Amino acid sequence: MMENRLILLLHLATEFINMTMVYTTIFGASPVKRKWKIVLTVAIVVCGHLLFLENSGLRDAKGMSFFTMLAVPLFMLSGRKRTLLGLYPFAVIMASVVSVSVSFLMANMLGVTEAVVLENDYLGIACQCAPMLLMGVWSAWCKFKKIELSQMHLDVKQYVLFYTVAVCELFMLGPIQNMSKYPELGMDATFAGVAVSVACIVFAVLAVWQGIVVHREIRLQEQNRALEDYMQLQKEYYTDIVAKDEELRRFRHDMEAHTQVLQAYCEGVESVDLKSYVDSMIKETVRYERKVYTGNHGADAILGRIEQEAKEKEIRFTVEGALPSRTRVEEYDLCIILSNLLKNAIEACKQVGEAKERYIKLQVGSYEETLCLVVENSVSDKVKIENNRLLTTKADKKNHGIGSENVARAVKKYGGTVTYQCEGKCFTAEVCFSA
């Protein structure tokens, strides 16, 4: 009985590692930050399997792992749960296909049928280690080449392709594995199994690669949209500068005439008219002053437009703190972060009924290499936050939620953190870049 428990624990260990690595190295998911959640999940699954072993035997306990490994995407990984669960069948089949391929190769080397290899529990576990070794090599290659892995966002066509490949591979491998159970077929069944399993691996790799290509195309489109928004903001900012400079040039051109009038008033000692005239000049001069919010050129370009939009929506907008003219965060990325956070804040404030309750407060600060941005705004209802990700309530979920993803991507680029909190009618987004 003790040996069965050991075999079951080894089986579960390889299953956990394989499923986690498929999601993290192939589909770009990330583990949850709360490590206790991972430990608790593993402990519950292991205890459940051990109890099942006592009542039903080793074979049934091992077979039960197909269902219990759902705990990996549900409780051990962060991100969109629907996407993670949607990929689960393909992830299981993908890991199984590699294991089966290795089992056929091992059977060929030992001169036995594949069924003999699978009947040996330790050889079966050794075959299960093959997928994690391959994914380990892939992960090391990505780190060496500095390839960024991010969670895949797939459409319906991709899911159809993945499931079609998965079902076809089941139909290909199932009959071959049944054939290998009959010794009278000799090594022909083993050779056929090797060929079919290698073909299945190729199909699975091609399907994943096609998914990666589509995902990169989607990301590129999102980045292009963000760049277009940034360029539009810059265009509007510089258009305002040109217009104000033109008005200021005209104002200065008329300064000589204004001076002559002042001199005439002074000679006539018309103090009341002089004061009124000077007040008018001061008010006119204030119109041409360029407002400084933080001291950072790129940030101020964004904030000028945001303040104008906030006024149109009857939203109180305040800025506290200052930023250096140059930071380790590129101006483009800083503008993406500020623009998306503040636009989300405006969208949230628009839902607040009372105009007097609508507000947005931006706090900025820096110390040496540390840079912090905090956006606080009013909300009508509690914002849904899952694993520090905002869940959009809009019907068009495919095209919304991109803003927060752009923020997360820009923050991740500099090793920073973004934290969302919602208490009552107050929502806060905090971005921090440490040295």
Secondary structure as UniProt FT lines:
FT   HELIX           2..21
FT   HELIX           22..26
FT   STRAND          30..31
FT   HELIX           35..56
FT   HELIX           58..63
FT   HELIX           65..68
FT   TURN            69..70
FT   HELIX           72..76
FT   STRAND          77..78
FT   HELIX           81..86
FT   HELIX           88..110
FT   HELIX           114..119
FT   HELIX           121..145
FT   HELIX           156..179
FT   TURN            180..181
FT   HELIX           183..185
FT   HELIX           187..253
FT   HELIX           255..268
FT   HELIX           271..286
FT   TURN            287..288
FT   HELIX           297..312
FT   TURN            313..314
FT   STRAND          316..320
FT   HELIX           331..350
FT   HELIX           355..357
FT   STRAND          359..367
FT   TURN            368..369
FT   STRAND          370..378
FT   STRAND          385..386
FT   TURN            387..388
FT   STRAND          389..390
FT   TURN            397..399
FT   HELIX           402..413
FT   TURN            414..415
FT   STRAND          417..423
FT   TURN            424..425
FT   STRAND          426..433
//
